[in-house]
Each structure stands twice: as C-alpha cells, then as structure tokens.
Amino acid sequence: MTANMKEKLYSYLPGILLFTIALIIAFATYKDYGISWDESTQWRLGTETYNYVFHGSQDLLSSNARYYGPAFELPLVIIEKALKLTDTREIFFMRHLVNHIVFLLSALCGYFLVLRLFKNRMLACLGFLMLLMEPRIYAHSYFNTKDATFLAIFLMALSLCQYAFSKNKSALIFILGLACGYTTSIRVMAVMLDTFIFLFLLYDLTTAYFNNGDTKKALINLILFSVGCSVMLYVSWPYLWKDPFNNLSIAYTTMSHYDWDASILFNGDLVKTTDLPWIYFPTWFIITNPVLWLIAGAGGILVIIRDFFKKPKQFFKNTTERNFILYLLCFGVPIIAVIKLNSVIYDDWRHLYFVYPSFVLIALYFINKILVSAKDIYKWIILSLCGLQLVIVGWFMVKSHPFQQVYFNELVSHDDEFLRKNYELEYWGCGFHQALDHLASLSKTDSIKVTCNYDDPLKYNMMLMKPEDRNRVEIFPVSQMSRSDYFVTNFRGHPEDYPGKNIEYSVKVLNSTVLCVFKLKKK
C-alpha cells in the first residue's frame, strides 16, 4: 500500500467509525419508532408500483398516490418480497431500519464531501454529526420515507456532484445524471438541482467555446448528464412510462400546489394550511435547529455572498467555490419558491428538510473561514462551542428517545405546556406505538377497548403490535367513547387540556405533553 493510499484510508477512518457507531445504535433502537400517518400510503404506493411493474396491474394509474415518486418505495417492496415478509410488524420494522441506514450512508457521503471540500478531518466529523444530530430529521429518518429519504438521496447527489466536477470525467458526469434522475423520481422538487447542474455544464460549454477550450468534451458532458438524468427519471418512475411528458407535468403541478385543506397550530393559533403566513417556514426553521448552527449558517450565507462579489468568476468556474454557490441556491431557491408561490406546507418544515444539508455545508464554510484565519486560542474556543452544542443536542436526543421529532431549541419557551399550546408536536401519531404497547402489557383481558382523537394513526400503529396483541384491540369512535376503556391522544388539532384527570400513561418532551392515555371510568 502506497503512502498516498494510507493517508486516504486514515482520513476516511473517522467517518467510517462514526457511521459504525450510529449503525450499532440504529440496530439497538429501530423498533422503538412508531408508524407515521403517511407511511401506509407510501407502502401502498410501493406495492401498487411493484404490481404494475411485475404483474401488469393498472391500479397505480388511478391511485391517489401516483404523483409521488416511487423510486425508493419500490426497492423497499422488493426487499419485502425477497425476504418473504408477510406480517406488518416485520414489514414496517424492516422499512424503518432500511430507511435509517440510507440516511446514515448519506451522512457518510456528507463526511467524504466535507473532507474533499476543506481537507480537514475534524470539520468532516463535525459535518457528519451536524447532519446526524438534527433531532427532528434523525427521528424522521426512521418513519418518513418521503422527506427524510429525499434529503438523504439529495445529499448523496450533492456529494457525487462535487466529485464528478472535480474529476471532470465524462463517465462520472453521466453517473451524476443518473443520480439526479433517481433523486427527482423520489421528489419532483429535485428538478431544481437538475437545472442548476445543467446550467453549470452549459456555462462550461460556453466558456470553452469562447476561450478555445475543450468544447467537444464540454458538449459531451452536457449531453451525457441530460441523457443520464432523463433515462433514470423515466426508468425509476413507472407512472411516467405511458405518457412521460404529460404525466411529469401533472405530477409537478400537483405536488407544487398540493391541495390539503385543514387547520394546523402555529404560534398559538389554528391556521388554515391554504392560508399560512410567509413566516411559517422561517419560524419553524429558526426554532427547531440548534442555535449555533443557525448562527454559523447565517454567517456562511453572508460570507459566501461577500466572497462571490469579490471574485465572481471564481464561483462560476469549475472550482471548489462553485459548490458553495450550488449549496446557496439549493438552500435559498426552494424557500423563496415556497413563499412566492404560496405552496401548501405543514407539519413543521418537513417538506423542506432537503435544504438542511446545503445549510450545514454553508455553515461549515463559515466555520472553516474562522478556523483558517483565527489564532489557536480562538480556534479551540470555536471547536469547544461546537462540541458543547453537540453535547446539548445529544443529551436531548437520549433523554427524549424515541420522540426526537419534538425538538425545539432555546429560542422558544420550554415553560410548562407552552409548546403544546402553540405548535404542532407529535403530529404524525408515531407515539401511539408506545401507547398501544403500554396498554397491551397493562391489560390482560381479551379486549383492549380504545378511542382516539384520530383513528388512522392508531390503526397504523396497531400494525407494529405482536399479532396476538393486535387482535385484542377494539377501536371505537369518539361518538361511542362510552364503550371504551381508554382514550388516547397526541393533541393534534386540540392544544387545550382534556377534562379527564385519570391519566394512565403520558409522555412529556421539553415540559409539554405530546402523548396521553386516559383511563375512562365506567358507569
């Protein structure tokens, strides 16, 4: 082994070690996470796509879920079939574990990306931990195969993009096109990333033409990227097979203005999802990310803009700096588009989780600038602050497991029940997994009679119960609550206190109740 290879291996080891530790934790805890409200729809999308591809079923073409990209759901169903999983408990535990492993792999790709950008192992480790230890996203990486998975695949595409441009090899550009096409077939919003990369390649072609550069190679790169992206998008999204251009247009329009008319809790008021104020995303982003990362990200945005105006050509050419213009675009453009188009987003900022990796990379740009120019004493102060922030977040994640999705930072009050009465908390009903398991272990009767404020997530989490316990549960609507023994709530749509005082089981996070089981008194 050459000295260069040894050095490379040595630089990769910290990231591989962090990944291994995170993987061990995942295997120990993945069964703790419940089924989210949308998971059954995603599972159905994967199953309908599987039946369409392998058995010729036409159900997909009339499904309400057909506009969602199935590029990740289909492989999950293929794994399910290959492992011969038939019980829903086994199926959803598998889905949670695979989904999280993909997220961990994306964090490892993030480590390699930061290492290539800054040539600094410590910054690469920090980047890995910033990606991994965003509490909300960490929890979602188990039960959210839409937003969290899109974030993971998007980050992998960003990592490959930097590598492909730095090597400037046509084969890598083609693979990048395939990766971008696959990303777009998970969430059509990734067409934005495709466009940015296409424009960079077009710029390279234009400058090569006017500066007597390698025009032929630049043109080949542009064509290969476009072909790779288009082919993979078509192949991995079976809904497009019969009418690709029209169906893609319909999917893009539908998902850009998704019609979900409901009310959600924001700043203490129940607000219509179709009439959210422009501050909805900025507010959620600011109060649910670690404070130090917010400061570093804001500093990074300002510094990148400053450096761009100093040397604009350096940021357009195929240099390291170009990557940060891409990250700035990938962070800022979706936010501006959502605000400008008044797109319907809800349930904190999960629809825009994919902007978080770009934000982390921007924050690291700022941290790196400080570390490069600061004296040794100040470097250690900065690194110590970063370490302290990680300890604070890590402690919350351990203490609140498996409810990390209810994280709020220090910029919002953690007074008794303040968060519950002002913001959506455990809105997807994953905690019903814990409630049902508690009732199953508590009650030895043949029937566990339950009423819930929302039946669907309760029914979904029954699928995680052992079959013998699952068959004992009877669900009654609120109108027939008198027949139930227990009332279960996650307070969605009902931030007020319930009149019942006979609490059988409850979960509090940051001094607010996110799940409660009331024992009903029989007459």
LINFENKA-V35445 format. One record per run of one state. SS is the DSSP state (alpha for helix, beta for strand, coil for the rest). FROM is the first residue (numbers start at 0). TO is the last residue. If there is no record, write none. Layout:
[[SS & FROM & TO] [SS & FROM & TO]]
This chain:
[[coil & 0 & 1] [alpha & 2 & 31] [coil & 32 & 37] [alpha & 38 & 54] [coil & 55 & 57] [alpha & 58 & 61] [coil & 62 & 71] [alpha & 72 & 81] [coil & 82 & 86] [alpha & 87 & 117] [coil & 118 & 119] [alpha & 120 & 131] [coil & 132 & 133] [alpha & 134 & 142] [coil & 143 & 145] [alpha & 146 & 166] [coil & 167 & 168] [alpha & 169 & 183] [coil & 184 & 186] [alpha & 187 & 209] [coil & 210 & 213] [alpha & 214 & 234] [coil & 235 & 236] [alpha & 237 & 239] [coil & 240 & 242] [alpha & 243 & 255] [coil & 256 & 261] [beta & 262 & 265] [coil & 266 & 267] [beta & 268 & 271] [alpha & 272 & 274] [coil & 275 & 277] [alpha & 278 & 286] [coil & 287 & 289] [alpha & 290 & 309] [coil & 310 & 310] [alpha & 311 & 315] [coil & 316 & 318] [alpha & 319 & 340] [coil & 341 & 348] [alpha & 349 & 372] [coil & 373 & 374] [alpha & 375 & 398] [coil & 399 & 402] [alpha & 403 & 405] [coil & 406 & 416] [alpha & 417 & 421] [beta & 422 & 422] [coil & 423 & 430] [alpha & 431 & 441] [coil & 442 & 446] [beta & 447 & 451] [coil & 452 & 453] [alpha & 454 & 461] [coil & 462 & 465] [alpha & 466 & 469] [coil & 470 & 471] [beta & 472 & 474] [coil & 475 & 476] [alpha & 477 & 482] [coil & 483 & 484] [beta & 485 & 488] [coil & 489 & 501] [beta & 502 & 508] [coil & 509 & 510] [beta & 511 & 518] [coil & 519 & 522]]
